[in-house]
Amino acid sequence: MKQSFLKLVNNLIFIFLLSLSGSNLYAQPEGYELVWHDEFNGTKLDSTKWKHRGLGPRRSGTVTEDAVSLDGEGHLLLTTTILDSSHYYVGMIGTQETFNTTFGYFECRAKFGNGVPWDSFWLQSPTAYQQGDPKVTGAEIDVFEFTGQKHSTFGYDVPSNIHWVDAKNNWQHWGSHKAVINDIDGYNTFAVLWTPDWYIFYVNGVFTFIATRGVSHVDEYIILSEEPYFWNDLPDSVRNGAVVQDTFRVDYVRVYQKKSSTLVNNNKKSVENFALEQNYPNPFNPFTTIPYSIPADNFVTLKVYDVMGQEVSTLVNEFKKTGAYTISFDATNLPSGVYYYKLVSGRSFSKMNKMLLMR
């Protein structure tokens, strides 16, 4: 109960501060670009992107390649086949050998099974369950785990979770947040924005949940899986010997990451206009990067102010040559809240932007 209350307060504060900052509560953040994807075209799984994961015994069943297929219409099919209460076959694939990365926006559009599903889209580091700091060992990031549980009023629950093992070798988790969807007969979109400071979850493009604990700073890989959820409470049809099949359909998986920003070589590329770009990441804790450009040699100042207009930091105060630059801002000693950063170059340019520090 206490943890649920803390999560609620955490989310409400986040939404309030985000609204003050002028940032978007919707998915696919600005400044990100597509770096990896699979639209599941064709009739064969792309082995350059996915490998079968955990083949062989799993709980009372068996993970098999035959449970994974493409329908030729742009969909991945992960199928559970239940012969009886102790014989079933399931599918699981991952990018553990092909694509491991740190941070980004991970999105999956999927249609759940409607028999005995445990349909999942998750990220995991190779060392997720080792004792230590999750920044070093990683975590299991469950973007969704659909088990067919009906919400009492609004629809179907779709939980998100974070799991890790701490420095004292204790199993930890943060989440079990249950977003609600109404339509399980159609496709829904699920995503997580993973930053150095938190995980932000979205359902159908709308913010649902933020987790600030167990944040991994190491490479993780993507996993898609389907298997039965109620191992000891199978439908009567199964107990009576009927074969049951359940299929989890995936339309696509896409990964976006922050566009790289580097110092422009002034001898190779000129800058035509003044610019003060949005900081990234935003929100941030406690470090963020501010890009700016000046089209002519000039004296430049870049300062940070609080909401009362008081100066809290001077980042740049010197003569600069023409070019594009980035500067890091360390807010370690500042409280959460909205801050402003202002660029002034000579007498010809002045611009101010907002940013949000969220601890």
C-alpha positions as CSV (number, residue, x, y, z in Angstrom):
1,M,0.0,0.0,0.0
2,K,2.8,2.4,0.9
3,Q,4.7,1.7,-2.3
4,S,1.5,2.2,-4.4
5,F,0.9,5.6,-2.7
6,L,4.6,6.6,-3.3
7,K,4.2,5.7,-7.0
8,L,1.0,7.7,-7.3
9,V,2.6,10.8,-5.7
10,N,5.7,10.3,-7.9
11,N,3.6,10.3,-11.1
12,L,1.5,13.2,-10.1
13,I,4.6,15.4,-9.3
14,F,6.1,14.3,-12.6
15,I,3.0,15.3,-14.6
16,F,2.7,18.6,-12.8
17,L,6.4,19.6,-13.3
18,L,6.3,18.3,-16.9
19,S,3.4,20.6,-17.7
20,L,5.2,23.6,-16.2
21,S,8.2,22.9,-18.3
22,G,6.2,22.9,-21.5
23,S,7.4,19.3,-22.4
24,N,5.2,16.8,-24.0
25,L,3.3,14.0,-22.2
26,Y,3.1,12.0,-25.4
27,A,5.5,9.4,-26.8
28,Q,8.3,9.5,-29.3
29,P,10.2,12.5,-27.9
30,E,11.6,15.2,-30.2
31,G,15.2,14.9,-31.1
32,Y,15.2,11.1,-31.4
33,E,15.9,9.1,-34.6
34,L,15.1,5.5,-35.6
35,V,18.2,3.3,-35.1
36,W,16.7,-0.2,-35.2
37,H,13.4,-1.8,-36.2
38,D,11.7,-4.8,-37.5
39,E,8.3,-4.5,-39.4
40,F,8.1,-8.4,-39.7
41,N,7.6,-8.4,-43.4
42,G,8.0,-11.6,-45.3
43,T,7.4,-15.2,-44.1
44,K,10.6,-15.9,-42.2
45,L,12.1,-14.5,-39.0
46,D,15.1,-12.2,-39.8
47,S,18.0,-14.0,-38.2
48,T,20.2,-10.9,-38.5
49,K,17.9,-9.2,-35.9
50,W,16.4,-12.0,-33.8
51,K,17.5,-15.3,-32.3
52,H,15.4,-17.9,-30.6
53,R,15.8,-17.6,-26.9
54,G,15.8,-20.2,-24.2
55,L,15.1,-23.2,-26.4
56,G,14.3,-26.3,-24.5
57,P,12.5,-26.9,-21.1
58,R,10.9,-23.9,-19.4
59,R,8.8,-24.5,-16.3
60,S,6.5,-27.3,-17.3
61,G,6.7,-26.6,-21.0
62,T,9.2,-26.4,-23.9
63,V,10.4,-23.3,-25.8
64,T,10.5,-24.3,-29.5
65,E,11.3,-22.7,-32.8
66,D,8.1,-24.0,-34.3
67,A,6.1,-21.6,-32.0
68,V,7.6,-18.6,-33.9
69,S,6.5,-17.6,-37.4
70,L,5.6,-14.7,-39.7
71,D,2.2,-14.5,-41.3
72,G,3.3,-12.9,-44.6
73,E,1.2,-9.9,-43.8
74,G,3.7,-8.0,-41.7
75,H,3.1,-9.7,-38.3
76,L,5.2,-11.9,-36.0
77,L,3.2,-14.7,-34.4
78,L,4.3,-16.2,-31.1
79,T,2.1,-19.2,-30.3
80,T,1.4,-21.3,-27.2
81,T,0.1,-24.8,-27.9
82,I,-1.2,-26.7,-24.8
83,L,-1.7,-30.4,-25.2
84,D,-2.4,-31.0,-21.5
85,S,-1.5,-29.5,-18.1
86,S,2.1,-30.7,-18.4
87,H,2.7,-30.5,-22.1
88,Y,2.8,-27.2,-23.9
89,Y,5.0,-25.5,-26.4
90,V,5.8,-21.7,-26.4
91,G,7.8,-19.2,-28.4
92,M,10.4,-16.6,-27.3
93,I,12.9,-14.5,-29.3
94,G,15.5,-11.9,-28.4
95,T,18.2,-9.6,-29.8
96,Q,20.8,-10.9,-27.4
97,E,23.2,-11.8,-30.2
98,T,22.3,-9.0,-32.6
99,F,21.4,-5.8,-30.9
100,N,22.3,-4.6,-27.4
101,T,22.1,-0.9,-26.5
102,T,21.8,1.6,-23.7
103,F,19.0,4.2,-23.4
104,G,16.4,5.1,-26.0
105,Y,12.7,5.0,-26.8
106,F,11.5,1.4,-27.3
107,E,8.1,0.8,-28.9
108,C,6.1,-2.3,-29.8
109,R,2.7,-2.5,-31.5
110,A,1.0,-5.8,-30.6
111,K,-2.3,-7.7,-30.4
112,F,-2.7,-10.0,-27.4
113,G,-3.8,-13.6,-27.2
114,N,-7.2,-14.4,-25.7
115,G,-6.8,-17.9,-24.3
116,V,-4.2,-18.4,-21.6
117,P,-1.7,-15.6,-22.4
118,W,1.4,-14.2,-20.8
119,D,2.4,-11.9,-23.6
120,S,5.5,-9.8,-22.9
121,F,7.8,-7.2,-24.4
122,W,10.8,-6.6,-22.2
123,L,14.5,-5.6,-22.1
124,Q,17.2,-7.3,-20.1
125,S,20.9,-7.0,-19.6
126,P,23.1,-10.2,-19.6
127,T,23.9,-9.5,-15.9
128,A,20.5,-8.4,-14.8
129,Y,20.2,-10.8,-11.9
130,Q,23.7,-10.4,-10.5
131,Q,24.3,-8.8,-7.2
132,G,25.3,-5.1,-7.4
133,D,24.2,-1.6,-8.5
134,P,21.7,-1.8,-11.4
135,K,23.7,1.0,-13.1
136,V,26.5,-1.6,-13.4
137,T,24.6,-4.9,-13.6
138,G,21.5,-3.8,-15.4
139,A,17.8,-4.7,-14.8
140,E,14.8,-6.4,-16.3
141,I,12.6,-3.8,-17.9
142,D,9.1,-5.2,-18.5
143,V,7.4,-2.8,-20.9
144,F,4.3,-4.9,-20.7
145,E,3.2,-8.3,-19.3
146,F,-0.3,-9.0,-20.4
147,T,-2.0,-11.9,-18.6
148,G,-5.6,-11.4,-19.6
149,Q,-6.6,-9.9,-16.3
150,K,-9.8,-7.9,-16.5
151,H,-10.0,-4.6,-14.7
152,S,-13.1,-4.4,-12.5
153,T,-14.4,-1.3,-14.3
154,F,-12.4,0.0,-17.2
155,G,-11.0,-2.8,-19.3
156,Y,-7.9,-5.0,-19.1
157,D,-4.8,-4.5,-16.9
158,V,-1.4,-4.3,-18.6
159,P,1.4,-4.2,-16.0
160,S,4.8,-2.7,-16.3
161,N,7.7,-3.7,-14.0
162,I,11.4,-3.2,-13.2
163,H,13.3,-6.0,-11.6
164,W,16.9,-6.1,-10.3
165,V,19.2,-7.5,-7.6
166,D,20.7,-4.9,-5.3
167,A,24.2,-4.6,-3.7
168,K,23.0,-6.7,-0.7
169,N,21.8,-9.5,-3.1
170,N,18.2,-8.7,-2.4
171,W,15.6,-9.1,-5.2
172,Q,14.0,-5.7,-5.9
173,H,11.2,-4.5,-8.1
174,W,9.5,-1.3,-8.8
175,G,6.3,-1.2,-10.7
176,S,3.4,-3.5,-11.1
177,H,1.8,-0.4,-12.5
178,K,-1.3,-1.5,-14.4
179,A,-2.2,0.6,-17.4
180,V,-5.7,-0.1,-18.7
181,I,-6.7,-0.8,-22.2
182,N,-10.3,-1.4,-23.5
183,D,-9.6,-3.2,-26.8
184,I,-7.7,-6.4,-26.6
185,D,-9.1,-7.6,-29.9
186,G,-7.1,-5.0,-31.8
187,Y,-3.6,-3.7,-31.8
188,N,-2.2,-1.4,-29.1
189,T,1.1,0.4,-28.9
190,F,3.4,0.2,-25.8
191,A,6.7,2.0,-25.2
192,V,9.3,2.9,-22.7
193,L,11.6,6.0,-22.7
194,W,14.7,4.8,-20.9
195,T,17.0,7.6,-19.8
196,P,20.0,7.7,-17.4
197,D,17.6,8.9,-14.7
198,W,14.3,7.0,-15.2
199,Y,11.9,4.9,-17.3
200,I,8.8,6.6,-18.7
201,F,6.1,4.2,-19.9
202,Y,3.4,5.0,-22.5
203,V,0.3,3.1,-23.8
204,N,-1.0,4.2,-27.2
205,G,1.2,7.2,-27.1
206,V,0.0,8.6,-23.7
207,F,2.1,8.7,-20.5
208,T,1.1,6.1,-17.9
209,F,3.9,5.6,-15.4
210,I,7.4,6.6,-14.4
211,A,10.0,4.5,-12.5
212,T,13.0,6.2,-10.9
213,R,14.5,3.1,-9.2
214,G,16.6,0.3,-10.7
215,V,17.7,2.4,-13.7
216,S,20.2,0.5,-15.8
217,H,23.2,2.2,-17.4
218,V,24.4,-0.9,-19.3
219,D,23.5,-2.5,-22.7
220,E,20.3,-4.4,-22.7
221,Y,18.6,-6.5,-25.4
222,I,15.0,-6.9,-26.5
223,I,12.8,-9.9,-25.8
224,L,9.3,-10.9,-27.1
225,S,7.6,-14.0,-25.5
226,E,4.3,-15.8,-25.1
227,E,3.5,-18.6,-22.7
228,P,0.7,-19.7,-20.3
229,Y,0.2,-17.6,-17.2
230,F,-1.8,-19.9,-15.0
231,W,0.4,-23.0,-14.8
232,N,-1.9,-24.8,-12.3
233,D,-5.2,-23.2,-13.3
234,L,-5.7,-24.2,-16.9
235,P,-9.1,-24.0,-18.6
236,D,-11.5,-27.0,-18.3
237,S,-11.0,-27.7,-22.0
238,V,-7.4,-28.4,-21.3
239,R,-8.1,-30.6,-18.4
240,N,-10.5,-32.5,-20.6
241,G,-7.8,-33.2,-23.1
242,A,-8.6,-30.6,-25.8
243,V,-5.7,-28.9,-27.6
244,V,-5.6,-25.1,-26.9
245,Q,-3.7,-22.6,-29.0
246,D,-3.1,-19.0,-28.2
247,T,-1.3,-16.4,-30.4
248,F,0.5,-13.2,-29.6
249,R,0.8,-11.0,-32.7
250,V,3.4,-8.3,-33.1
251,D,3.1,-5.6,-35.8
252,Y,6.5,-4.0,-35.3
253,V,9.3,-3.2,-32.8
254,R,11.2,0.1,-33.2
255,V,14.0,1.7,-31.3
256,Y,14.8,5.4,-31.3
257,Q,17.8,7.1,-29.8
258,K,18.9,10.7,-29.2
259,K,20.5,12.3,-32.2
260,S,24.2,12.8,-31.7
261,S,25.4,16.3,-31.2
262,T,29.0,17.2,-31.9
263,L,31.2,20.2,-32.2
264,V,31.2,21.5,-35.8
265,N,34.6,21.9,-37.4
266,N,34.5,25.6,-38.4
267,N,36.9,25.0,-41.2
268,K,34.6,22.5,-42.9
269,K,31.1,23.8,-42.1
270,S,29.8,27.3,-41.5
271,V,26.9,28.2,-39.2
272,E,24.4,30.5,-40.9
273,N,22.1,31.4,-37.9
274,F,22.1,31.8,-34.2
275,A,20.4,28.9,-32.4
276,L,19.8,27.9,-28.8
277,E,18.5,24.3,-28.9
278,Q,16.4,22.3,-26.4
279,N,18.6,20.7,-23.8
280,Y,18.8,16.9,-23.7
281,P,17.8,14.9,-21.8
282,N,14.8,16.9,-20.7
283,P,13.6,16.3,-18.0
284,F,17.1,15.5,-16.5
285,N,18.9,14.5,-13.3
286,P,21.4,16.0,-12.6
287,F,23.2,16.4,-15.9
288,T,22.0,17.8,-19.2
289,T,23.5,19.1,-22.4
290,I,22.7,22.4,-24.1
291,P,23.5,22.9,-27.8
292,Y,23.9,26.3,-29.3
293,S,25.3,27.9,-32.5
294,I,26.7,31.3,-33.4
295,P,27.2,32.4,-37.1
296,A,30.0,35.0,-36.4
297,D,32.8,35.4,-34.0
298,N,31.4,37.2,-30.9
299,F,31.3,37.4,-27.1
300,V,28.9,34.8,-25.7
301,T,27.2,34.3,-22.4
302,L,25.0,31.4,-21.5
303,K,23.4,31.5,-18.0
304,V,20.9,29.4,-16.0
305,Y,18.1,31.0,-13.9
306,D,15.5,29.7,-11.5
307,V,11.8,30.5,-11.7
308,M,12.3,33.6,-9.6
309,G,14.8,35.0,-12.1
310,Q,17.8,34.4,-9.9
311,E,21.0,33.4,-11.7
312,V,22.1,29.9,-10.5
313,S,25.0,29.2,-13.0
314,T,27.1,30.8,-15.7
315,L,28.0,28.2,-18.3
316,V,29.7,30.4,-20.9
317,N,31.2,33.8,-20.6
318,E,33.8,34.3,-23.2
319,F,34.7,35.1,-26.8
320,K,33.7,32.3,-29.2
321,K,34.5,31.7,-32.9
322,T,31.8,30.8,-35.4
323,G,30.5,27.3,-34.9
324,A,28.1,24.9,-33.2
325,Y,28.8,24.0,-29.6
326,T,27.4,21.9,-26.7
327,I,27.9,22.6,-23.0
328,S,27.1,20.4,-20.1
329,F,25.1,21.7,-17.1
330,D,25.5,20.0,-13.7
331,A,22.5,20.6,-11.3
332,T,23.8,18.4,-8.5
333,N,23.2,21.0,-5.8
334,L,19.9,22.4,-7.1
335,P,16.4,21.3,-6.1
336,S,13.8,19.8,-8.5
337,G,11.9,22.3,-10.6
338,V,11.8,24.4,-13.8
339,Y,14.9,26.4,-14.8
340,Y,15.6,28.7,-17.7
341,Y,18.8,29.0,-19.7
342,K,19.6,32.1,-21.7
343,L,22.0,32.7,-24.6
344,V,23.3,36.2,-25.4
345,S,25.7,36.9,-28.2
346,G,26.8,40.5,-28.7
347,R,24.0,42.9,-29.3
348,S,22.3,40.9,-32.0
349,F,21.0,37.7,-30.4
350,S,19.2,36.7,-27.2
351,K,17.1,33.6,-26.5
352,M,15.8,31.8,-23.5
353,N,14.5,28.2,-23.1
354,K,13.0,26.1,-20.3
355,M,14.2,22.9,-18.8
356,L,13.0,20.6,-16.0
357,L,15.2,19.1,-13.2
358,M,13.4,16.1,-11.8
359,R,14.9,14.0,-9.0
